[in-house]
Protein backbone atom coordinates (compact mmCIF):
# COMPACT_ATOMS: atom_id res chain seq x y z
CA UNK A 1 0.00 0.00 0.00
CA UNK A 2 1.22 3.47 -0.90
CA UNK A 3 0.18 6.24 1.49
CA UNK A 4 0.22 10.01 1.15
CA UNK A 5 1.00 9.88 -2.57
CA UNK A 6 0.45 12.86 -4.84
CA UNK A 7 -0.94 12.92 -8.35
CA UNK A 8 2.60 13.19 -9.75
CA UNK A 9 3.55 10.09 -7.75
CA UNK A 10 0.61 8.21 -9.27
CA UNK A 11 1.53 9.33 -12.77
CA UNK A 12 5.13 8.19 -12.23
CA UNK A 13 4.05 4.81 -10.87
CA UNK A 14 1.84 4.34 -13.89
CA UNK A 15 4.94 4.10 -16.09
CA UNK A 16 6.43 1.16 -14.15
CA UNK A 17 6.46 -2.37 -15.52
CA UNK A 18 4.38 -4.62 -13.26
CA UNK A 19 6.05 -7.55 -11.48
CA UNK A 20 4.66 -10.96 -12.50
CA UNK A 21 3.35 -11.60 -8.98
CA UNK A 22 1.36 -8.35 -8.73
CA UNK A 23 -2.15 -8.81 -7.36
CA UNK A 24 -3.13 -5.45 -5.83
CA UNK A 25 -2.50 -1.76 -6.45
CA UNK A 26 -3.42 0.17 -3.33
CA UNK A 27 -3.27 3.85 -2.33
CA UNK A 28 -4.52 5.39 0.90
CA UNK A 29 -4.84 8.93 2.25
CA UNK A 30 -3.40 10.38 -0.94
CA UNK A 31 -4.14 13.44 -3.09
CA UNK A 32 -5.19 11.88 -6.39
CA UNK A 33 -8.04 14.13 -7.50
CA UNK A 34 -6.70 14.76 -10.99
CA UNK A 35 -8.23 13.51 -14.23
CA UNK A 36 -4.95 12.99 -16.09
CA UNK A 37 -3.26 11.18 -13.20
CA UNK A 38 -6.25 8.90 -12.63
CA UNK A 39 -6.57 8.13 -16.33
CA UNK A 40 -2.85 7.35 -16.59
CA UNK A 41 -2.98 5.10 -13.52
CA UNK A 42 -6.12 3.27 -14.69
CA UNK A 43 -4.71 2.58 -18.16
CA UNK A 44 -1.24 1.63 -16.92
CA UNK A 45 0.32 -1.86 -17.21
CA UNK A 46 0.49 -1.81 -13.40
CA UNK A 47 -3.28 -1.69 -12.96
CA UNK A 48 -3.82 -3.79 -16.07
CA UNK A 49 -2.21 -6.77 -14.33
CA UNK A 50 -3.79 -6.20 -10.90
CA UNK A 51 -6.92 -7.99 -9.75
CA UNK A 52 -7.50 -5.48 -6.92
CA UNK A 53 -7.47 -1.68 -7.12
CA UNK A 54 -7.90 0.30 -3.89
CA UNK A 55 -7.87 4.09 -3.68
CA UNK A 56 -9.05 4.65 -0.12
CA UNK A 57 -9.53 8.24 1.09
CA UNK A 58 -7.60 9.61 -1.88
CA UNK A 59 -9.67 12.79 -2.44
CA UNK A 60 -11.14 11.34 -5.64
CA UNK A 61 -14.16 13.45 -6.54
CA UNK A 62 -17.25 12.91 -8.63
CA UNK A 63 -15.71 15.33 -11.13
CA UNK A 64 -12.69 13.13 -11.75
CA UNK A 65 -13.78 9.58 -10.87
CA UNK A 66 -15.21 8.96 -14.32
CA UNK A 67 -11.69 9.36 -15.76
CA UNK A 68 -10.66 6.40 -13.61
CA UNK A 69 -13.67 4.28 -14.54
CA UNK A 70 -13.51 4.94 -18.28
CA UNK A 71 -9.84 3.96 -18.51
CA UNK A 72 -9.76 0.76 -16.48
CA UNK A 73 -8.99 -2.33 -18.58
CA UNK A 74 -11.68 -4.77 -19.60
CA UNK A 75 -11.68 -8.21 -18.01
CA UNK A 76 -9.01 -8.17 -15.30
CA UNK A 77 -10.28 -6.31 -12.23
CA UNK A 78 -12.03 -8.33 -9.53
CA UNK A 79 -12.16 -5.84 -6.64
CA UNK A 80 -12.56 -2.05 -6.64
CA UNK A 81 -12.31 -0.13 -3.36
CA UNK A 82 -12.99 3.63 -3.40
CA UNK A 83 -14.04 3.98 0.23
CA UNK A 84 -13.73 7.44 1.73
CA UNK A 85 -13.88 9.41 -1.51
CA UNK A 86 -16.41 11.91 -2.86
CA UNK A 87 -18.07 9.92 -5.64
CA UNK A 88 -21.73 10.39 -6.45
CA UNK A 89 -24.07 10.25 -9.43
CA UNK A 90 -21.55 11.09 -12.16
CA UNK A 91 -19.33 8.26 -10.98
CA UNK A 92 -22.29 5.87 -10.73
CA UNK A 93 -23.35 6.64 -14.30
CA UNK A 94 -19.84 6.00 -15.63
CA UNK A 95 -19.51 2.79 -13.63
CA UNK A 96 -22.88 1.47 -14.77
CA UNK A 97 -21.72 1.73 -18.39
CA UNK A 98 -18.24 0.27 -17.84
CA UNK A 99 -17.41 -2.74 -20.04
CA UNK A 100 -15.31 -4.40 -17.31
CA UNK A 101 -18.07 -5.06 -14.74
CA UNK A 102 -18.46 -8.74 -15.61
CA UNK A 103 -15.50 -10.14 -13.61
CA UNK A 104 -15.90 -7.66 -10.71
CA UNK A 105 -16.65 -9.50 -7.47
CA UNK A 106 -16.34 -6.73 -4.87
CA UNK A 107 -17.28 -3.05 -4.93
CA UNK A 108 -16.53 -1.06 -1.78
CA UNK A 109 -17.84 2.50 -1.54
CA UNK A 110 -18.09 2.99 2.23
CA UNK A 111 -18.13 6.62 3.38
CA UNK A 112 -18.80 8.01 -0.07
CA UNK A 113 -21.68 10.32 -1.00
CA UNK A 114 -23.36 7.98 -3.47
CA UNK A 115 -26.94 8.79 -2.41
CA UNK A 116 -30.18 7.20 -3.55
CA UNK A 117 -29.83 8.10 -7.22
CA UNK A 118 -26.30 6.71 -7.36
CA UNK A 119 -27.41 3.45 -5.73
CA UNK A 120 -30.35 3.16 -8.11
CA UNK A 121 -28.05 3.72 -11.09
CA UNK A 122 -25.73 0.93 -9.96
CA UNK A 123 -28.64 -1.40 -9.26
CA UNK A 124 -29.91 -0.90 -12.81
CA UNK A 125 -26.57 -1.63 -14.48
CA UNK A 126 -26.72 -4.67 -16.72
CA UNK A 127 -23.03 -5.58 -16.71
CA UNK A 128 -22.86 -7.32 -13.32
CA UNK A 129 -22.17 -11.03 -13.60
CA UNK A 130 -20.18 -12.07 -10.52
CA UNK A 131 -20.67 -9.29 -7.95
CA UNK A 132 -20.78 -10.90 -4.51
CA UNK A 133 -19.75 -8.06 -2.18
CA UNK A 134 -21.26 -4.56 -2.13
CA UNK A 135 -20.24 -2.20 0.68
CA UNK A 136 -22.22 1.04 1.00
CA UNK A 137 -21.82 2.10 4.65
CA UNK A 138 -22.37 5.81 5.26
CA UNK A 139 -23.39 6.53 1.67
CA UNK A 140 -26.43 8.76 2.38
CA UNK A 141 -28.82 6.01 1.35
CA UNK A 142 -32.51 6.31 2.08
CA UNK A 143 -35.42 4.03 1.30
CA UNK A 144 -35.18 4.59 -2.46
CA UNK A 145 -31.55 3.52 -2.68
CA UNK A 146 -32.00 0.44 -0.51
CA UNK A 147 -35.21 -0.56 -2.27
CA UNK A 148 -33.47 -0.24 -5.65
CA UNK A 149 -30.78 -2.68 -4.56
CA UNK A 150 -33.25 -5.06 -2.92
CA UNK A 151 -35.42 -5.21 -6.05
CA UNK A 152 -32.60 -5.48 -8.58
CA UNK A 153 -32.26 -8.73 -10.48
CA UNK A 154 -28.63 -7.75 -11.14
CA UNK A 155 -27.90 -8.07 -7.41
CA UNK A 156 -28.91 -11.75 -7.20
CA UNK A 157 -25.29 -12.86 -6.90
CA UNK A 158 -24.60 -10.79 -3.75
CA UNK A 159 -23.40 -12.70 -0.71
CA UNK A 160 -22.34 -9.66 1.38
CA UNK A 161 -24.33 -6.41 1.47
CA UNK A 162 -23.15 -3.63 3.78
CA UNK A 163 -25.70 -0.89 4.51
CA UNK A 164 -24.61 0.29 7.95
CA UNK A 165 -24.89 3.94 8.96
CA UNK A 166 -27.62 4.70 6.42
CA UNK A 167 -31.03 5.94 7.54
CA UNK A 168 -33.38 4.08 5.24
CA UNK A 169 -36.27 3.67 7.66
CA UNK A 170 -39.32 1.42 7.60
CA UNK A 171 -39.72 1.46 3.82
CA UNK A 172 -36.15 0.35 3.19
CA UNK A 173 -36.42 -2.35 5.85
CA UNK A 174 -39.66 -3.65 4.30
CA UNK A 175 -37.96 -3.87 0.90
CA UNK A 176 -35.16 -5.97 2.38
CA UNK A 177 -37.67 -8.20 4.16
CA UNK A 178 -39.90 -8.72 1.13
CA UNK A 179 -37.31 -9.18 -1.59
CA UNK A 180 -36.65 -12.47 -3.32
CA UNK A 181 -33.88 -10.91 -5.41
CA UNK A 182 -31.12 -11.51 -2.83
CA UNK A 183 -31.15 -15.29 -2.53
CA UNK A 184 -27.42 -15.72 -1.98
CA UNK A 185 -26.87 -13.39 0.98
CA UNK A 186 -24.79 -14.71 3.83
CA UNK A 187 -24.32 -11.28 5.46
CA UNK A 188 -26.58 -8.23 5.62
CA UNK A 189 -25.11 -5.40 7.71
CA UNK A 190 -27.67 -2.90 9.04
CA UNK A 191 -25.76 -1.53 12.02
CA UNK A 192 -26.62 2.02 13.11
CA UNK A 193 -29.42 2.44 10.58
CA UNK A 194 -31.90 3.86 13.09
CA UNK A 195 -34.37 1.00 12.64
CA UNK A 196 -37.00 0.43 15.29
CA UNK A 197 -37.40 -2.80 17.22
CA UNK A 198 -40.20 -4.09 15.00
CA UNK A 199 -38.16 -3.63 11.83
CA UNK A 200 -35.13 -5.28 13.38
CA UNK A 201 -37.20 -8.20 14.63
CA UNK A 202 -38.72 -8.69 11.17
CA UNK A 203 -35.28 -8.52 9.54
CA UNK A 204 -33.99 -11.04 12.06
CA UNK A 205 -36.82 -13.44 11.25
CA UNK A 206 -36.08 -13.06 7.54
CA UNK A 207 -32.29 -13.36 7.65
CA UNK A 208 -31.49 -15.01 10.97
CA UNK A 209 -27.78 -15.27 11.71
CA UNK A 210 -26.99 -13.59 8.41
CA UNK A 211 -28.11 -10.25 9.86
CA UNK A 212 -25.44 -8.02 11.38
CA UNK A 213 -26.66 -5.26 13.70
CA UNK A 214 -30.05 -6.70 14.51
SVG drawing of the C-alpha trace seen along z (x, -y; Angstrom):
<svg xmlns="http://www.w3.org/2000/svg" viewBox="-43 -18 52 36">
<polyline fill="none" stroke="black" stroke-width="0.4" points="0.0,0.0 1.2,-3.5 0.2,-6.2 0.2,-10.0 1.0,-9.9 0.5,-12.9 -0.9,-12.9 2.6,-13.2 3.5,-10.1 0.6,-8.2 1.5,-9.3 5.1,-8.2 4.1,-4.8 1.8,-4.3 4.9,-4.1 6.4,-1.2 6.5,2.4 4.4,4.6 6.0,7.6 4.7,11.0 3.3,11.6 1.4,8.3 -2.1,8.8 -3.1,5.5 -2.5,1.8 -3.4,-0.2 -3.3,-3.8 -4.5,-5.4 -4.8,-8.9 -3.4,-10.4 -4.1,-13.4 -5.2,-11.9 -8.0,-14.1 -6.7,-14.8 -8.2,-13.5 -5.0,-13.0 -3.3,-11.2 -6.2,-8.9 -6.6,-8.1 -2.9,-7.3 -3.0,-5.1 -6.1,-3.3 -4.7,-2.6 -1.2,-1.6 0.3,1.9 0.5,1.8 -3.3,1.7 -3.8,3.8 -2.2,6.8 -3.8,6.2 -6.9,8.0 -7.5,5.5 -7.5,1.7 -7.9,-0.3 -7.9,-4.1 -9.0,-4.7 -9.5,-8.2 -7.6,-9.6 -9.7,-12.8 -11.1,-11.3 -14.2,-13.5 -17.2,-12.9 -15.7,-15.3 -12.7,-13.1 -13.8,-9.6 -15.2,-9.0 -11.7,-9.4 -10.7,-6.4 -13.7,-4.3 -13.5,-4.9 -9.8,-4.0 -9.8,-0.8 -9.0,2.3 -11.7,4.8 -11.7,8.2 -9.0,8.2 -10.3,6.3 -12.0,8.3 -12.2,5.8 -12.6,2.1 -12.3,0.1 -13.0,-3.6 -14.0,-4.0 -13.7,-7.4 -13.9,-9.4 -16.4,-11.9 -18.1,-9.9 -21.7,-10.4 -24.1,-10.2 -21.5,-11.1 -19.3,-8.3 -22.3,-5.9 -23.4,-6.6 -19.8,-6.0 -19.5,-2.8 -22.9,-1.5 -21.7,-1.7 -18.2,-0.3 -17.4,2.7 -15.3,4.4 -18.1,5.1 -18.5,8.7 -15.5,10.1 -15.9,7.7 -16.7,9.5 -16.3,6.7 -17.3,3.0 -16.5,1.1 -17.8,-2.5 -18.1,-3.0 -18.1,-6.6 -18.8,-8.0 -21.7,-10.3 -23.4,-8.0 -26.9,-8.8 -30.2,-7.2 -29.8,-8.1 -26.3,-6.7 -27.4,-3.5 -30.4,-3.2 -28.1,-3.7 -25.7,-0.9 -28.6,1.4 -29.9,0.9 -26.6,1.6 -26.7,4.7 -23.0,5.6 -22.9,7.3 -22.2,11.0 -20.2,12.1 -20.7,9.3 -20.8,10.9 -19.7,8.1 -21.3,4.6 -20.2,2.2 -22.2,-1.0 -21.8,-2.1 -22.4,-5.8 -23.4,-6.5 -26.4,-8.8 -28.8,-6.0 -32.5,-6.3 -35.4,-4.0 -35.2,-4.6 -31.5,-3.5 -32.0,-0.4 -35.2,0.6 -33.5,0.2 -30.8,2.7 -33.2,5.1 -35.4,5.2 -32.6,5.5 -32.3,8.7 -28.6,7.7 -27.9,8.1 -28.9,11.8 -25.3,12.9 -24.6,10.8 -23.4,12.7 -22.3,9.7 -24.3,6.4 -23.1,3.6 -25.7,0.9 -24.6,-0.3 -24.9,-3.9 -27.6,-4.7 -31.0,-5.9 -33.4,-4.1 -36.3,-3.7 -39.3,-1.4 -39.7,-1.5 -36.1,-0.4 -36.4,2.3 -39.7,3.7 -38.0,3.9 -35.2,6.0 -37.7,8.2 -39.9,8.7 -37.3,9.2 -36.7,12.5 -33.9,10.9 -31.1,11.5 -31.2,15.3 -27.4,15.7 -26.9,13.4 -24.8,14.7 -24.3,11.3 -26.6,8.2 -25.1,5.4 -27.7,2.9 -25.8,1.5 -26.6,-2.0 -29.4,-2.4 -31.9,-3.9 -34.4,-1.0 -37.0,-0.4 -37.4,2.8 -40.2,4.1 -38.2,3.6 -35.1,5.3 -37.2,8.2 -38.7,8.7 -35.3,8.5 -34.0,11.0 -36.8,13.4 -36.1,13.1 -32.3,13.4 -31.5,15.0 -27.8,15.3 -27.0,13.6 -28.1,10.2 -25.4,8.0 -26.7,5.3 -30.1,6.7"/>
</svg>
